[in-house]
Structures are given as C-alpha cells and as structure tokens.
Amino acid sequence: MRSVFRFVDYGIGTHPQSERTMSARCLAPECRWLLAATADLKAGDEACMTHTAHTKDHDKFERVWCEVSEVRPV
C-alpha cells in the first residue's frame, strides 16, 4: 500500500468580485438609530458622525464590515 501526502499552504483574502459593506448602530441606551449596509464606507462613517452631531451623547457605535472571502493556495 502506498500513500501520498501533499501539503499546500493556503491564504484567505477578499474575493475579487466582492464588495465590502459596512453597517452600524448607535450604542446609546434606548437609541434605535441604525445604518443599513452600504458599500460607501466614507458615507457610512459620515452618517455616524452626523448622528452624533444631532444627538451629542450618542458617540459610540458598533460598526460591522462584511465581504465575501476566498481561500486560495499560495
């Protein structure tokens, strides 16, 4: 009986046809402000800052980035 072992190094990265998106929500107690997923990351950041400008104590946000990734041999 004969066995062959093949070791391949892999890497993970953004799929070339993927679009990175960002969503956010304000962490102020009882605030329900949400930012729907957007591919315009700069506009997403500006929306968070605008929310803070209108509601001074609302300065903490949870931001989530999403993308499609792909594992490839390196």
C-alpha positions as CSV (number, residue, x, y, z in Angstrom):
1,M,0.0,0.0,0.0
2,R,1.3,3.4,-0.9
3,S,0.2,6.8,0.4
4,V,0.9,10.3,-1.0
5,F,0.7,13.3,1.2
6,R,0.5,16.8,-0.3
7,F,0.9,19.8,1.8
8,V,-0.3,23.1,0.3
9,D,-0.2,26.5,2.0
10,Y,-3.4,28.4,1.8
11,G,-4.3,32.1,2.3
12,I,-7.6,33.9,2.6
13,G,-8.5,37.2,1.1
14,T,-11.3,39.3,-0.4
15,H,-12.9,37.7,-3.4
16,P,-12.0,39.9,-6.5
17,Q,-15.7,40.4,-7.3
18,S,-16.7,41.1,-3.7
19,E,-17.9,44.4,-2.5
20,R,-17.1,45.3,1.1
21,T,-20.1,46.8,3.0
22,M,-20.5,48.4,6.4
23,S,-23.4,48.7,8.8
24,A,-23.6,50.5,12.1
25,R,-25.8,51.1,15.1
26,C,-25.7,53.6,17.9
27,L,-24.8,52.2,21.4
28,A,-26.5,54.9,23.4
29,P,-29.1,53.4,25.8
30,E,-32.6,53.1,24.2
31,C,-31.4,54.6,20.9
32,R,-32.6,52.7,17.9
33,W,-30.5,54.5,15.2
34,L,-29.3,52.0,12.6
35,L,-27.3,52.4,9.4
36,A,-28.3,49.9,6.8
37,A,-25.4,48.1,5.0
38,T,-23.7,50.4,2.5
39,A,-20.7,49.9,0.1
40,D,-19.8,53.6,0.5
41,L,-17.7,53.3,3.7
42,K,-16.9,57.0,3.8
43,A,-20.6,57.9,3.7
44,G,-21.3,55.3,6.5
45,D,-18.7,57.0,8.7
46,E,-20.2,60.4,7.9
47,A,-23.7,59.1,8.8
48,C,-22.4,58.1,12.3
49,M,-20.7,61.5,12.8
50,T,-23.9,63.3,11.7
51,H,-25.9,61.2,14.2
52,T,-23.5,62.3,17.0
53,A,-23.8,66.0,15.8
54,H,-27.6,65.8,16.2
55,T,-27.6,63.9,19.5
56,K,-24.5,64.9,21.5
57,D,-24.3,62.0,23.9
58,H,-24.6,59.4,21.1
59,D,-20.9,59.0,20.3
60,K,-20.3,55.2,20.5
61,F,-21.2,52.9,17.6
62,E,-20.9,49.3,16.7
63,R,-19.7,49.1,13.1
64,V,-19.7,45.8,11.2
65,W,-17.9,45.2,7.9
66,C,-18.8,42.4,5.6
67,E,-17.2,40.9,2.5
68,V,-17.0,37.7,0.5
69,S,-13.7,36.0,1.1
70,E,-12.0,33.2,-0.8
71,V,-9.4,30.6,0.3
72,R,-6.6,30.1,-2.3
73,P,-3.4,28.2,-2.5
74,V,-0.3,30.5,-2.1
